[in-house]
Amino acid sequence: MIHHRHLSNGQLPISAGFTLVEMLVVVVVIAVLVSVTTLSLGVVEQREFRSEADRLQLALQQAADSALFQQQTHGLHIDTKAGNYWISDHKKGQWQQGSQPLFRLIQLDPKTTLSMLQPSPLRTRIEEDTEPKKQPPAIVFSSSGEYTPFQIQLEQAQRTAWVVHGDGLGKIRLRPAND
């Protein structure tokens, strides 16, 4: 805000610029707006990452439920290099991509990594160079309601990692990795 002061001796008025306090207020307001915007973007990204973990947990729980109710064996396949996973059906002695929409190939965000913390006994016998589509599943969901015990971790740089885990019999759960 520019202030005009009239001198008492009749000379022309002198214009003064913004005061130091006014400049500091503007700088503080801009800093607050920038910090709020930055924080809100981080929260949105954290929510998106959490929803990926929720989606994996839900897909695994639905595969377990589907195996039990449809009396079919399902399996979870993970391709850590490509960053995706899918659920298959065991039919006629072979693992085939599932036909249900739930069982389609799920591509993770490129910033997200997926890893087995508790390796499946089936996966420990597989060679690393085997094509992922031809490998047996990392987790098997049987028609009796049992499944391979597992712990799968989802990570993203500078985000809380999430672990989807199941004990082989009960509900499949999601928890923060540091719990």
VOGU-3710 file (C-alpha; in Angstrom, 3 decimals, decimal comma):
1> mihhrhlsng> 0,000/0,000/0,000  1,480/3,380/-0,949  1,164/6,203/1,526  1,421/9,899/0,626  2,767/12,310/3,153  2,522/16,038/2,712  5,425/17,980/4,035  4,672/21,040/6,198  6,888/23,356/4,159  4,706/23,020/1,040
11> qlpisagftl> 6,994/20,761/-0,974  5,651/17,951/-3,159  4,365/14,859/-1,360  6,806/11,955/-0,822  5,583/8,483/-1,810  6,533/5,627/0,476  6,496/1,928/-0,612  5,214/-1,111/1,258  6,228/-1,358/4,850  8,392/-4,193/6,093
21> vemlvvvvvi> 5,466/-5,628/8,074  3,258/-5,691/4,971  5,956/-7,474/2,973  6,430/-10,048/5,733  2,683/-10,721/5,891  2,595/-11,376/2,138  5,590/-13,726/2,347  4,003/-15,647/5,261  0,670/-16,003/3,421  2,424/-17,338/0,300
31> avlvsvttls> 4,480/-19,791/2,395  1,355/-21,094/4,134  -0,451/-21,592/0,812  2,509/-23,455/-0,700  2,865/-25,733/2,336  -0,860/-26,561/2,434  -0,823/-27,423/-1,273  2,264/-29,617/-0,911  0,833/-31,462/2,094  -2,499/-32,085/0,400
41> lgvveqrefr> -0,772/-33,609/-2,652  1,115/-36,014/-0,372  -2,123/-37,049/1,324  -3,759/-37,781/-2,040  -0,808/-39,947/-3,125  -0,858/-41,790/0,225  -4,590/-42,494/-0,218  -4,019/-43,836/-3,733  -1,268/-46,131/-2,441  -3,494/-47,343/0,400
51> seadrlqlal> -6,281/-48,067/-2,089  -3,856/-50,304/-4,074  -3,166/-52,256/-0,881  -6,912/-52,449/-0,177  -7,524/-53,712/-3,722  -4,958/-56,516/-3,298  -6,406/-57,513/0,085  -9,936/-57,547/-1,343  -8,884/-59,558/-4,414  -7,230/-62,183/-2,204
61> qqaadsalfq> -10,212/-62,400/0,143  -12,593/-62,738/-2,797  -10,402/-65,436/-4,357  -10,506/-67,372/-1,075  -14,285/-66,941/-0,823  -14,816/-67,845/-4,477  -12,729/-71,023/-4,119  -14,839/-72,105/-1,154  -18,268/-71,245/-2,577  -17,641/-72,428/-6,151
71> qqthglhidt> -15,644/-75,476/-5,024  -12,749/-74,556/-7,325  -9,061/-74,068/-6,685  -7,661/-70,587/-7,395  -4,124/-69,269/-7,321  -2,409/-65,900/-7,038  0,420/-65,251/-9,486  2,852/-62,394/-8,885  5,266/-60,970/-11,423  7,484/-58,701/-9,340
81> kagnywisdh> 9,556/-57,602/-12,348  6,538/-56,426/-14,351  4,754/-55,114/-11,244  1,514/-57,026/-11,666  -0,538/-59,884/-10,269  -3,485/-62,012/-11,346  -5,644/-64,819/-10,034  -6,007/-68,066/-11,948  -8,283/-71,104/-11,918  -7,009/-74,670/-11,714
91> kkgqwqqgsq> -8,912/-76,572/-14,397  -8,096/-79,895/-16,011  -4,737/-80,031/-14,254  -3,564/-76,623/-15,500  -3,506/-73,071/-14,184  -5,481/-70,757/-16,463  -6,170/-67,053/-16,218  -9,446/-66,658/-14,345  -12,524/-65,680/-16,322  -14,112/-63,500/-13,643
101> plfrliqldp> -13,487/-59,723/-13,799  -11,930/-59,949/-10,349  -9,279/-62,315/-11,687  -7,956/-60,120/-14,475  -4,352/-58,935/-14,610  -3,815/-56,031/-12,193  -0,989/-53,650/-13,066  0,460/-51,811/-10,079  1,541/-48,188/-10,122  5,148/-48,116/-11,438
111> kttlsmlqps> 6,274/-46,579/-8,112  4,848/-49,552/-6,182  6,796/-52,747/-5,504  5,243/-56,015/-4,421  7,219/-58,684/-2,573  6,533/-61,913/-0,727  7,749/-61,634/2,880  6,735/-65,181/3,677  7,592/-67,162/0,538  5,246/-69,844/-0,613
121> plrtrieedt> 6,689/-73,397/-0,667  5,555/-73,664/-4,293  7,545/-70,611/-5,334  10,819/-71,670/-3,738  11,205/-74,496/-6,286  10,698/-72,285/-9,334  13,657/-71,070/-11,327  13,991/-67,309/-11,720  14,167/-67,450/-15,524  10,830/-69,249/-15,919
131> epkkqppaiv> 8,219/-67,153/-17,691  5,794/-65,783/-15,038  2,655/-66,955/-16,877  3,916/-70,557/-16,763  4,864/-70,615/-13,093  2,587/-72,157/-10,477  0,862/-69,643/-8,204  2,538/-68,132/-5,163  -0,631/-68,675/-3,127  -3,195/-71,446/-3,622
141> fsssgeytpf> -6,805/-71,073/-2,444  -8,403/-74,517/-2,111  -12,054/-75,444/-2,295  -11,923/-76,518/1,377  -11,432/-72,881/2,468  -7,744/-73,264/3,242  -5,027/-71,300/1,503  -1,257/-71,004/1,538  -0,169/-68,836/4,509  1,455/-65,668/3,190
151> qiqleqaqrt> 2,663/-62,142/3,783  2,861/-59,776/0,824  4,354/-56,315/1,208  3,532/-53,313/-0,969  6,052/-50,475/-0,857  6,428/-47,046/-2,350  9,275/-44,631/-1,751  8,706/-42,446/1,314  5,290/-43,970/2,039  4,072/-46,294/4,761
161> awvvhgdglg> 4,495/-49,846/3,471  1,462/-52,143/3,733  1,407/-55,879/4,382  -1,438/-58,141/3,254  -1,302/-61,355/5,265  -3,234/-64,536/5,864  -2,654/-67,458/8,212  -4,054/-70,085/5,841  -7,502/-70,434/7,397  -9,033/-67,143/8,482
171> kirlrpand> -9,705/-63,728/7,114  -7,074/-62,034/4,965  -5,953/-58,796/6,581  -4,129/-55,570/5,769  -1,820/-53,765/8,189  0,957/-51,165/8,076  4,347/-52,857/7,676  5,740/-51,375/10,893  3,014/-52,940/13,093
//
